Amino acid sequence: MIHLGVFNSHEFSLITDILSTPENKDIADLILPTLLERTDTNNHPQITHLITGRFGKDDLLHFSNLTHIFVPYTGLDDLDLDVLKAEGIHVHNTSAHAPFIAERAFAFILALQGKLLPSHHKLVQRDWSRDGQGGYGQFWHSLFDKKVAIYGYGHIGQHLHTMLMPFRCSIGVLAYKNREYKDTTRFSSLPSLAQWCDIMVVTAPLTDKTYGSINQEVLHEMKGKTLVNVARGLVIDEEALYDSLKNIGLYGFASDVWYHYPSKQEPLIYPSKYNLHQFDNVIMTPHDGGAEISSRQVRYEDTLNQILKTHG
């Protein structure tokens, strides 16, 4: 029997619902989920497997027999990986929702290239953007035949590549560990990748190496170009981003991931210390790219299958 700890009540309900279906009866006989409280300071020696995206050294005091942690999404940046490695605790995550994150990035690209939000806001004001001679007040840029840089060519990046294929886009990636990627052009540095592309999409995980890696030098090469972030906010230097929107002249920026998030103390908060919302070429969403209606079911089914593979 696998004793599985779950902190989130919604996650617990979803897991028990999945396990209660007839097709999962065999799995249900092997996995016993337990709902835990973050504020509980007791030791839980029975818990060997834990679903959480946040775990540090102090948490070890409460789980003396923990062997596996399962993150029900992709990012691992809220885990103390050094501590977990030293304790021999295995870390797992899921990329089952990668197609949906790629789809959000794809939607961002189309919306920015097509200037959909500015056009919408103008027509709300009855502004048809005519120049008085029957012409258009502004033009938008097609996605066809564009050069798209995908920074972080993992599951999300590869799904995005597939979505871009009908538009005859050329795909550029950052060279990584001598890996070969089909139908891509490899670049040795982010500045050279940014110089080459028309559009850059950030899908790289947040690590010590990627933190702030989209910096002033990279963004200087992005004048008149489109930047999309569906990875983690801190991969892009916050001050450099604001400067590039205000002074360098990005064609457009869209992000689902941010620098500031709400808390109980401050439930209403802007996602950046800079007024990014003032720019009409910016699209902001509240980290809900993974909120596609079937995404949670897909992620937790994959997570439960991973848990089952550790049995025996």
matplotlib code that plots the C-alpha trace (Angstrom):
import matplotlib.pyplot as plt

x = [0.0, 1.3, 0.5, 0.1, 0.0, -2.0, -2.0, -4.6, -8.3, -9.3, -6.4, -7.5, -11.1, -10.0, -7.6, -10.3, -12.8, -10.3, -9.6, -13.3, -14.0, -14.5, -11.6, -9.2, -10.2, -6.9, -5.0, -7.3, -6.4, -2.8, -2.9, -4.3, -4.5, -4.5, -5.4, -2.8, -2.7, 0.3, 0.0, 0.2, 3.5, 3.2, 5.4, 3.7, 5.9, 3.2, 3.6, 6.1, 4.7, 3.7, 2.0, 3.2, 5.0, 6.6, 9.0, 12.0, 14.4, 12.0, 9.3, 11.6, 10.8, 7.2, 7.9, 10.6, 9.9, 9.3, 10.8, 9.0, 7.6, 5.2, 4.7, 1.4, 2.7, 6.0, 7.9, 10.2, 11.4, 9.6, 11.4, 14.7, 16.2, 19.6, 18.0, 15.8, 18.8, 20.9, 18.0, 17.6, 14.0, 13.0, 11.3, 8.7, 6.7, 4.2, 4.2, 0.8, -0.6, 2.2, -0.1, -2.4, 0.5, 1.8, -1.7, -1.8, 1.6, 0.2, -2.9, -0.6, 1.4, -1.7, -3.2, 0.0, 0.9, -2.7, -3.1, -6.4, -6.6, -5.8, -8.3, -10.9, -10.5, -10.7, -13.9, -15.4, -14.8, -16.3, -12.9, -12.6, -9.0, -9.5, -7.2, -9.9, -9.0, -10.4, -7.2, -6.3, -4.9, -2.6, -1.4, -0.8, 1.9, 1.1, 2.6, 3.3, 7.0, 8.2, 11.3, 10.3, 12.8, 11.7, 13.8, 13.5, 12.8, 11.1, 7.6, 5.9, 8.3, 8.0, 4.2, 4.4, 6.7, 4.0, 1.3, 3.5, 4.2, 1.2, 2.4, 5.8, 7.7, 11.4, 12.3, 15.4, 16.5, 19.4, 22.1, 21.9, 24.2, 24.9, 21.3, 20.0, 16.4, 14.7, 13.8, 15.4, 18.4, 20.6, 22.2, 25.1, 23.8, 20.5, 21.6, 22.3, 18.9, 17.1, 18.9, 17.8, 14.1, 10.9, 9.2, 10.6, 8.7, 10.1, 9.3, 12.5, 12.3, 13.5, 17.0, 20.1, 21.2, 17.9, 17.1, 17.1, 18.7, 16.4, 18.3, 19.1, 21.5, 19.0, 16.1, 18.2, 18.0, 14.2, 13.3, 10.1, 9.7, 7.3, 8.1, 5.9, 6.5, 4.7, 7.6, 8.3, 8.3, 11.8, 13.4, 12.9, 14.7, 11.8, 13.5, 14.9, 11.5, 9.9, 12.7, 12.3, 8.6, 9.1, 12.3, 13.5, 10.1, 9.0, 6.3, 4.4, 4.7, 2.4, 2.9, 1.0, 3.7, 4.8, 7.0, 4.3, 1.5, -1.5, -1.4, -3.8, -2.3, -2.5, -5.1, -5.3, -1.9, -0.4, 1.9, 4.9, 6.3, 6.2, 3.0, 3.2, -0.6, -0.2, 1.1, -1.5, 0.8, 0.9, -1.4, -1.4, -3.2, -3.1, -1.1, -4.1, -2.6, -3.0, -6.6, -8.0, -11.1, -9.6, -6.1, -6.4, -7.8, -5.1, -2.3, -3.5, -4.2, -0.6, 0.6, -1.2, 0.2, 3.7, 3.0, 1.9, 5.1, 7.1, 5.2, 7.1]
y = [0.0, 3.5, 6.1, 9.3, 12.7, 15.6, 19.2, 20.7, 19.8, 20.4, 18.1, 15.5, 15.5, 15.2, 12.3, 10.4, 11.0, 9.5, 6.5, 5.9, 5.2, 1.5, 1.6, 2.7, 0.0, -1.7, 1.5, 2.4, -0.8, 0.3, 4.0, 5.4, 9.3, 11.3, 15.0, 17.0, 20.5, 22.8, 24.1, 20.6, 20.2, 16.5, 13.9, 11.7, 8.6, 6.6, 9.0, 7.8, 9.7, 13.3, 15.5, 19.1, 21.8, 23.4, 21.6, 22.7, 21.6, 22.3, 20.1, 17.1, 17.1, 16.1, 13.3, 11.0, 8.2, 10.2, 8.7, 10.4, 13.9, 14.4, 17.9, 18.0, 20.4, 21.2, 23.8, 22.7, 26.1, 25.9, 22.7, 22.7, 20.2, 20.1, 19.1, 16.5, 15.0, 14.8, 12.9, 10.5, 11.7, 11.3, 14.1, 13.7, 16.2, 16.0, 17.5, 16.0, 19.5, 20.7, 20.9, 23.3, 25.6, 25.5, 26.4, 29.5, 30.6, 30.1, 32.1, 34.9, 34.9, 35.2, 37.9, 40.0, 39.6, 40.4, 43.4, 41.9, 43.7, 47.2, 46.7, 45.5, 48.5, 50.9, 49.5, 49.6, 53.3, 53.4, 54.1, 52.4, 53.5, 54.9, 57.5, 59.5, 58.0, 54.6, 53.1, 51.4, 53.3, 50.5, 47.2, 43.8, 41.2, 37.7, 34.7, 33.0, 32.5, 34.1, 33.0, 31.8, 31.3, 28.8, 29.2, 25.9, 23.2, 20.7, 19.3, 22.7, 24.0, 20.9, 21.0, 24.7, 23.8, 21.4, 24.1, 26.5, 24.1, 25.0, 28.6, 27.6, 29.1, 28.6, 27.4, 28.5, 27.0, 27.5, 24.8, 22.5, 19.6, 18.8, 17.7, 17.6, 18.7, 18.0, 20.9, 23.5, 25.9, 25.9, 29.1, 29.3, 32.3, 34.0, 37.3, 35.6, 33.8, 37.0, 38.8, 36.1, 35.7, 37.7, 36.1, 34.7, 32.3, 31.5, 28.0, 27.3, 26.2, 28.6, 27.6, 29.4, 29.6, 30.8, 33.4, 36.8, 35.3, 37.4, 40.5, 43.9, 42.5, 40.0, 42.5, 45.0, 42.6, 42.4, 45.9, 45.6, 41.9, 39.8, 38.3, 35.7, 34.1, 30.9, 29.7, 31.7, 35.4, 35.6, 34.2, 37.7, 40.5, 42.7, 46.1, 45.2, 44.1, 47.4, 49.4, 47.4, 48.2, 51.9, 52.7, 49.9, 49.2, 45.6, 44.9, 43.1, 41.2, 38.7, 36.7, 34.2, 34.2, 36.9, 38.6, 39.3, 37.0, 37.6, 36.5, 36.5, 39.8, 41.3, 39.6, 42.4, 43.0, 44.0, 41.3, 43.6, 46.6, 48.4, 49.5, 47.0, 47.3, 50.8, 49.5, 48.7, 46.1, 44.0, 41.0, 39.8, 36.7, 35.5, 32.3, 30.4, 28.8, 25.4, 26.0, 24.3, 22.5, 19.0, 19.9, 19.1, 15.6, 14.9, 16.1, 14.1, 10.9, 11.1, 11.8, 8.8, 6.6, 7.9, 7.1, 3.6, 2.9, 3.4, 0.6, -2.6]
z = [0.0, -1.0, 1.7, -0.3, 1.4, -0.2, 1.1, -1.1, -0.4, -4.1, -5.2, -2.6, -3.9, -7.5, -6.6, -4.6, -7.5, -10.0, -7.7, -7.2, -10.9, -11.9, -14.3, -11.5, -9.0, -9.2, -8.6, -5.7, -4.0, -3.9, -3.1, 0.1, 0.0, 3.2, 3.4, 5.3, 6.7, 6.1, 9.7, 11.1, 12.9, 13.7, 12.1, 9.6, 9.4, 7.4, 4.4, 1.9, -1.1, -1.2, -3.8, -3.4, -5.4, -2.2, 0.1, 2.1, 4.8, 7.6, 6.1, 6.5, 10.2, 9.5, 7.0, 8.4, 5.9, 2.7, -0.4, -3.3, -4.1, -7.0, -8.4, -10.3, -12.9, -14.6, -12.4, -9.6, -8.5, -5.1, -4.1, -2.3, -4.7, -3.0, 0.3, -1.4, -3.3, -0.1, 1.6, -1.3, -2.0, -5.6, -7.4, -10.2, -12.2, -15.0, -18.5, -19.4, -19.7, -22.0, -25.0, -23.2, -22.2, -25.7, -26.9, -24.7, -26.1, -29.6, -28.8, -27.4, -30.6, -32.8, -30.6, -30.6, -34.2, -35.2, -32.8, -31.6, -28.3, -29.6, -32.4, -30.0, -27.6, -30.5, -31.8, -28.3, -28.6, -32.1, -33.5, -36.9, -37.3, -40.8, -42.2, -43.9, -47.3, -47.0, -45.6, -42.4, -39.4, -38.5, -39.9, -38.3, -38.9, -40.1, -38.5, -41.9, -42.7, -39.4, -37.6, -34.1, -31.3, -28.7, -25.6, -23.7, -26.2, -23.9, -24.0, -24.2, -26.8, -29.0, -28.9, -29.9, -32.8, -34.1, -33.9, -35.8, -38.7, -40.9, -40.8, -42.4, -39.5, -39.1, -35.6, -33.7, -30.4, -27.9, -28.2, -25.2, -24.3, -28.0, -28.4, -32.0, -32.6, -35.9, -38.2, -36.0, -36.2, -33.1, -31.7, -29.2, -27.2, -26.4, -28.0, -31.3, -31.1, -30.3, -33.2, -35.6, -34.7, -35.3, -32.3, -29.1, -26.8, -23.4, -22.2, -20.2, -16.5, -13.8, -12.6, -11.5, -15.1, -16.6, -13.8, -15.5, -18.7, -20.9, -19.9, -21.4, -23.9, -25.2, -25.2, -27.1, -30.1, -29.8, -31.2, -33.3, -32.3, -30.3, -26.9, -25.1, -21.7, -20.5, -18.3, -15.2, -14.8, -13.4, -16.5, -17.9, -16.1, -14.8, -15.2, -18.6, -19.8, -18.8, -20.4, -23.6, -23.7, -22.9, -24.8, -27.1, -28.8, -28.6, -31.1, -28.4, -25.1, -23.6, -20.4, -18.2, -15.5, -13.2, -10.6, -7.9, -6.9, -4.6, -0.9, 2.0, 3.1, -0.4, -2.5, -5.1, -6.6, -9.9, -11.4, -11.7, -9.8, -13.2, -14.9, -17.7, -18.1, -19.5, -22.8, -25.5, -26.9, -23.7, -22.9, -19.3, -18.0, -14.3, -14.6, -15.9, -19.0, -17.4, -16.5, -19.6, -18.5, -18.8, -17.7, -14.0, -14.7, -17.2, -14.8, -11.8, -13.8, -15.1, -11.5, -10.1, -12.9, -11.9, -8.3, -9.2, -11.1, -7.8, -6.1, -5.6]

ax = plt.figure().add_subplot(projection="3d")
ax.plot(x, y, z, "-o")
ax.set_aspect("equal")
plt.show()
